[in-house]
């Protein structure tokens, strides 16, 4: 089983706390996500700061773009982001705009399927316009209502699309191995790390659990791309 990348989601509104959480999690994760609430409060400055502090990590700017795809995403790629998100509920032209600007900068566009009713159909449409990553995402409000991403993840993996799959939504130590065994390329962990009294310890636990569940083997093409990006 290929080992997925681990992404830590940083949703604090506090600039310094976000930087501190990134430093604590960084040794054990592959992708540092600057969450939408954090971006709205701190802007491009937080992207530049985390890029400078962690040149060996992928930086994920969770823009959740809904319109003006190329125009909105471009400044964040220029600032150092490697991946930005566009909502699956956006117009297909908006999705294509984010894909196009990602390609222009040698970066990646992720289509977030949060609140998309027909996830399979939208994922297939996104793949046709060149999306690099499809994200299965159970939002915080949905989690509070008891929803999980597991069924949606299994259904999307079963489609066998030629695209990388990310999964996010309340994943923690008790469930991360179940998620890994479902076959995603990226596992996103937020509160289980950032809400811990010892985020570095929690991040290490997640790393160990993921490695154990996947047998520690590499993720093929995605790891080749990762190596190329930082060479």
C-alpha positions as a Markdown table, in Angstrom:
| # | Residue | x | y | z |
|---|---|---|---|---|
| 1 | Unk | 0.0 | 0.0 | 0.0 |
| 2 | Unk | 1.4 | 3.4 | -1.0 |
| 3 | Unk | 2.0 | 5.8 | 1.9 |
| 4 | Unk | -0.2 | 8.9 | 1.7 |
| 5 | Unk | 1.1 | 12.4 | 2.4 |
| 6 | Unk | 0.1 | 13.9 | 5.7 |
| 7 | Unk | -1.4 | 17.4 | 5.7 |
| 8 | Unk | -1.8 | 19.5 | 8.8 |
| 9 | Unk | -4.6 | 22.0 | 8.7 |
| 10 | Unk | -3.9 | 25.3 | 10.5 |
| 11 | Unk | -7.2 | 27.2 | 11.2 |
| 12 | Unk | -6.1 | 29.5 | 14.0 |
| 13 | Unk | -6.8 | 33.2 | 13.4 |
| 14 | Unk | -3.7 | 34.1 | 15.4 |
| 15 | Unk | -0.7 | 34.8 | 13.2 |
| 16 | Unk | 2.0 | 33.8 | 15.8 |
| 17 | Unk | 0.1 | 30.8 | 16.9 |
| 18 | Unk | -0.2 | 29.6 | 13.3 |
| 19 | Unk | 3.5 | 29.9 | 12.9 |
| 20 | Unk | 4.2 | 28.1 | 16.1 |
| 21 | Unk | 1.8 | 25.2 | 15.2 |
| 22 | Unk | 3.5 | 24.9 | 11.8 |
| 23 | Unk | 6.9 | 24.6 | 13.5 |
| 24 | Unk | 5.7 | 21.9 | 15.9 |
| 25 | Unk | 4.0 | 19.8 | 13.2 |
| 26 | Unk | 6.5 | 20.3 | 10.4 |
| 27 | Unk | 8.9 | 17.4 | 11.3 |
| 28 | Unk | 6.1 | 14.9 | 10.9 |
| 29 | Unk | 4.0 | 16.2 | 8.0 |
| 30 | Unk | 4.4 | 16.7 | 4.3 |
| 31 | Unk | 2.0 | 19.5 | 3.6 |
| 32 | Unk | 1.3 | 22.6 | 5.7 |
| 33 | Unk | -2.2 | 23.9 | 5.1 |
| 34 | Unk | -3.1 | 27.5 | 5.9 |
| 35 | Unk | -6.8 | 27.2 | 6.4 |
| 36 | Unk | -9.5 | 29.5 | 5.0 |
| 37 | Unk | -10.2 | 31.3 | 8.3 |
| 38 | Unk | -6.5 | 32.0 | 8.8 |
| 39 | Unk | -6.1 | 33.2 | 5.3 |
| 40 | Unk | -9.0 | 35.6 | 5.6 |
| 41 | Unk | -7.6 | 37.2 | 8.7 |
| 42 | Unk | -3.8 | 37.1 | 7.9 |
| 43 | Unk | -3.7 | 37.2 | 4.1 |
| 44 | Unk | -0.7 | 36.6 | 1.8 |
| 45 | Unk | 1.7 | 37.6 | 4.6 |
| 46 | Unk | 1.1 | 34.3 | 6.4 |
| 47 | Unk | 1.8 | 32.3 | 3.2 |
| 48 | Unk | 5.1 | 34.1 | 2.7 |
| 49 | Unk | 6.1 | 33.6 | 6.3 |
| 50 | Unk | 5.4 | 29.8 | 6.4 |
| 51 | Unk | 7.0 | 29.4 | 3.0 |
| 52 | Unk | 10.2 | 31.1 | 4.3 |
| 53 | Unk | 10.2 | 29.0 | 7.5 |
| 54 | Unk | 9.5 | 25.7 | 5.8 |
| 55 | Unk | 11.2 | 25.6 | 2.3 |
| 56 | Unk | 11.1 | 21.8 | 2.3 |
| 57 | Unk | 7.3 | 21.5 | 2.8 |
| 58 | Unk | 4.4 | 21.8 | 0.4 |
| 59 | Unk | 2.4 | 24.9 | 1.3 |
| 60 | Unk | -1.4 | 24.6 | 0.8 |
| 61 | Unk | -3.5 | 27.8 | 0.7 |
| 62 | Unk | -7.1 | 26.8 | 1.2 |
| 63 | Unk | -8.7 | 29.7 | -0.8 |
| 64 | Unk | -11.9 | 27.8 | -1.5 |
| 65 | Unk | -12.2 | 30.0 | -4.6 |
| 66 | Unk | -15.8 | 30.4 | -6.0 |
| 67 | Unk | -15.2 | 32.9 | -8.8 |
| 68 | Unk | -12.4 | 34.6 | -10.8 |
| 69 | Unk | -10.2 | 31.5 | -10.5 |
| 70 | Unk | -7.1 | 32.5 | -12.3 |
| 71 | Unk | -7.1 | 36.0 | -10.8 |
| 72 | Unk | -7.6 | 35.0 | -7.2 |
| 73 | Unk | -5.2 | 32.1 | -7.1 |
| 74 | Unk | -2.3 | 33.7 | -8.9 |
| 75 | Unk | -1.1 | 36.0 | -6.1 |
| 76 | Unk | -0.9 | 33.0 | -3.7 |
| 77 | Unk | 1.1 | 30.9 | -6.1 |
| 78 | Unk | 3.5 | 33.9 | -6.4 |
| 79 | Unk | 3.7 | 34.2 | -2.6 |
| 80 | Unk | 4.9 | 30.6 | -2.3 |
| 81 | Unk | 1.8 | 28.3 | -2.2 |
| 82 | Unk | 2.2 | 25.0 | -3.9 |
| 83 | Unk | -1.5 | 24.0 | -3.9 |
| 84 | Unk | -4.7 | 26.2 | -3.8 |
| 85 | Unk | -8.3 | 25.1 | -3.6 |
| 86 | Unk | -11.3 | 25.9 | -5.7 |
| 87 | Unk | -14.8 | 24.8 | -4.7 |
| 88 | Unk | -16.5 | 22.0 | -6.6 |
| 89 | Unk | -19.7 | 24.0 | -6.5 |
| 90 | Unk | -18.0 | 26.8 | -8.6 |
| 91 | Unk | -18.6 | 27.2 | -12.3 |
| 92 | Unk | -16.5 | 24.8 | -14.3 |
| 93 | Unk | -14.8 | 27.8 | -15.9 |
| 94 | Unk | -13.7 | 29.0 | -12.5 |
| 95 | Unk | -12.2 | 25.5 | -11.8 |
| 96 | Unk | -10.4 | 25.6 | -15.1 |
| 97 | Unk | -9.0 | 29.0 | -14.3 |
| 98 | Unk | -7.4 | 27.7 | -11.1 |
| 99 | Unk | -6.1 | 24.7 | -13.0 |
| 100 | Unk | -4.6 | 26.9 | -15.7 |
| 101 | Unk | -2.8 | 29.2 | -13.3 |
| 102 | Unk | -1.5 | 26.3 | -11.3 |
| 103 | Unk | -0.1 | 24.8 | -14.5 |
| 104 | Unk | 1.4 | 28.1 | -15.4 |
| 105 | Unk | 3.4 | 28.2 | -12.2 |
| 106 | Unk | 4.2 | 24.5 | -12.0 |
| 107 | Unk | 1.8 | 24.1 | -9.0 |
| 108 | Unk | -1.3 | 22.1 | -8.2 |
| 109 | Unk | -5.1 | 22.9 | -8.1 |
| 110 | Unk | -7.4 | 21.0 | -5.7 |
| 111 | Unk | -11.1 | 20.8 | -6.2 |
| 112 | Unk | -12.9 | 20.7 | -2.9 |
| 113 | Unk | -16.2 | 18.7 | -3.0 |
| 114 | Unk | -17.6 | 20.1 | 0.2 |
| 115 | Unk | -21.4 | 20.4 | -0.1 |
| 116 | Unk | -21.3 | 19.0 | -3.7 |
| 117 | Unk | -24.4 | 16.8 | -4.1 |
| 118 | Unk | -23.2 | 14.5 | -6.9 |
| 119 | Unk | -19.5 | 14.2 | -6.0 |
| 120 | Unk | -18.8 | 11.5 | -8.6 |
| 121 | Unk | -20.1 | 13.6 | -11.5 |
| 122 | Unk | -18.3 | 16.7 | -10.4 |
| 123 | Unk | -15.0 | 14.9 | -9.7 |
| 124 | Unk | -15.2 | 13.5 | -13.3 |
| 125 | Unk | -15.8 | 17.0 | -14.7 |
| 126 | Unk | -12.9 | 18.4 | -12.7 |
| 127 | Unk | -10.6 | 15.7 | -13.9 |
| 128 | Unk | -11.5 | 16.5 | -17.5 |
| 129 | Unk | -10.4 | 20.1 | -17.1 |
| 130 | Unk | -7.1 | 19.0 | -15.5 |
| 131 | Unk | -7.6 | 19.1 | -11.8 |
| 132 | Unk | -4.6 | 17.7 | -10.0 |
| 133 | Unk | -6.3 | 16.8 | -6.7 |
| 134 | Unk | -9.9 | 16.0 | -5.7 |
| 135 | Unk | -10.7 | 16.7 | -2.0 |
| 136 | Unk | -13.3 | 14.8 | -0.1 |
| 137 | Unk | -14.1 | 17.2 | 2.7 |
| 138 | Unk | -16.5 | 17.0 | 5.6 |
| 139 | Unk | -16.7 | 20.6 | 7.0 |
| 140 | Unk | -16.5 | 21.5 | 10.7 |
| 141 | Unk | -20.3 | 22.3 | 10.9 |
| 142 | Unk | -21.0 | 18.9 | 9.2 |
| 143 | Unk | -18.7 | 17.1 | 11.7 |
| 144 | Unk | -20.7 | 18.7 | 14.6 |
| 145 | Unk | -23.8 | 17.2 | 13.1 |
| 146 | Unk | -22.1 | 13.8 | 13.1 |
| 147 | Unk | -21.0 | 13.4 | 9.5 |
| 148 | Unk | -17.8 | 11.8 | 8.5 |
| 149 | Unk | -15.9 | 11.6 | 5.1 |
| 150 | Unk | -15.4 | 7.8 | 5.1 |
| 151 | Unk | -18.3 | 6.8 | 2.8 |
| 152 | Unk | -17.6 | 9.5 | 0.3 |
| 153 | Unk | -13.9 | 8.6 | 0.3 |
| 154 | Unk | -14.6 | 5.0 | -0.5 |
| 155 | Unk | -17.0 | 5.9 | -3.3 |
| 156 | Unk | -14.5 | 8.3 | -4.9 |
| 157 | Unk | -11.5 | 5.9 | -4.7 |
| 158 | Unk | -13.7 | 3.2 | -6.3 |
| 159 | Unk | -14.1 | 5.4 | -9.4 |
| 160 | Unk | -10.5 | 4.9 | -10.3 |
| 161 | Unk | -10.0 | 8.4 | -11.6 |
| 162 | Unk | -6.6 | 9.5 | -12.8 |
| 163 | Unk | -6.3 | 12.1 | -10.1 |
| 164 | Unk | -4.9 | 12.3 | -6.5 |
| 165 | Unk | -7.5 | 12.1 | -3.7 |
| 166 | Unk | -7.3 | 14.1 | -0.5 |
| 167 | Unk | -9.6 | 13.5 | 2.5 |
| 168 | Unk | -10.4 | 15.8 | 5.4 |
| 169 | Unk | -12.9 | 15.9 | 8.2 |
| 170 | Unk | -12.4 | 15.0 | 11.8 |
| 171 | Unk | -9.6 | 12.5 | 11.2 |
| 172 | Unk | -7.8 | 11.6 | 14.4 |
| 173 | Unk | -5.5 | 8.9 | 15.9 |
| 174 | Unk | -8.4 | 6.5 | 16.4 |
| 175 | Unk | -9.6 | 6.7 | 12.7 |
| 176 | Unk | -6.5 | 7.6 | 10.7 |
| 177 | Unk | -5.5 | 4.0 | 9.9 |
| 178 | Unk | -9.1 | 3.3 | 8.7 |
| 179 | Unk | -8.7 | 6.3 | 6.4 |
| 180 | Unk | -5.3 | 5.2 | 5.1 |
| 181 | Unk | -6.5 | 1.7 | 4.2 |
| 182 | Unk | -9.3 | 3.3 | 2.1 |
| 183 | Unk | -6.5 | 4.5 | -0.3 |
| 184 | Unk | -6.3 | 8.3 | -0.4 |
| 185 | Unk | -3.1 | 10.1 | -1.5 |
| 186 | Unk | -3.4 | 12.8 | 1.1 |
| 187 | Unk | -4.7 | 12.6 | 4.7 |
| 188 | Unk | -5.6 | 15.9 | 6.3 |
| 189 | Unk | -5.5 | 16.2 | 10.1 |
| 190 | Unk | -6.5 | 19.4 | 11.9 |
| 191 | Unk | -7.8 | 19.5 | 15.4 |
| 192 | Unk | -6.3 | 16.2 | 16.4 |
| 193 | Unk | -2.9 | 17.9 | 16.1 |
| 194 | Unk | -3.6 | 21.6 | 16.5 |
| 195 | Unk | -6.1 | 21.2 | 19.4 |
| 196 | Unk | -3.7 | 18.9 | 21.3 |
| 197 | Unk | -1.8 | 20.1 | 24.4 |
| 198 | Unk | 1.3 | 18.8 | 22.7 |
| 199 | Unk | 0.9 | 19.3 | 18.9 |
| 200 | Unk | 4.3 | 17.9 | 18.2 |
| 201 | Unk | 3.5 | 14.7 | 20.0 |
| 202 | Unk | 0.2 | 14.4 | 18.3 |
| 203 | Unk | 1.7 | 14.9 | 14.9 |
| 204 | Unk | 4.3 | 12.3 | 15.6 |
| 205 | Unk | 1.6 | 9.8 | 16.6 |
| 206 | Unk | -0.3 | 10.5 | 13.4 |
| 207 | Unk | 2.9 | 9.9 | 11.4 |
| 208 | Unk | 3.6 | 6.6 | 13.1 |
| 209 | Unk | 0.1 | 5.4 | 12.6 |
| 210 | Unk | 0.0 | 6.3 | 8.9 |
| 211 | Unk | 3.4 | 4.7 | 8.3 |
| 212 | Unk | 2.3 | 1.5 | 10.1 |
| 213 | Unk | -1.0 | 1.3 | 8.2 |
| 214 | Unk | 0.7 | 1.8 | 4.8 |
| 215 | Unk | 3.8 | -0.3 | 5.4 |
| 216 | Unk | 6.0 | 2.7 | 4.9 |
| 217 | Unk | 6.2 | 2.4 | 1.1 |
| 218 | Unk | 6.4 | 5.6 | -1.0 |
| 219 | Unk | 3.4 | 7.2 | -2.9 |
| 220 | Unk | 4.8 | 6.7 | -6.4 |
| 221 | Unk | 4.2 | 9.6 | -8.8 |
| 222 | Unk | 3.2 | 12.1 | -6.1 |
| 223 | Unk | 6.4 | 11.6 | -4.3 |
| 224 | Unk | 8.3 | 12.0 | -7.5 |
| 225 | Unk | 6.6 | 15.3 | -8.1 |
| 226 | Unk | 7.3 | 16.3 | -4.5 |
| 227 | Unk | 11.0 | 15.6 | -5.0 |
| 228 | Unk | 11.1 | 17.5 | -8.3 |
| 229 | Unk | 9.4 | 20.5 | -6.8 |
| 230 | Unk | 12.1 | 20.9 | -4.1 |
| 231 | Unk | 15.1 | 19.8 | -6.1 |
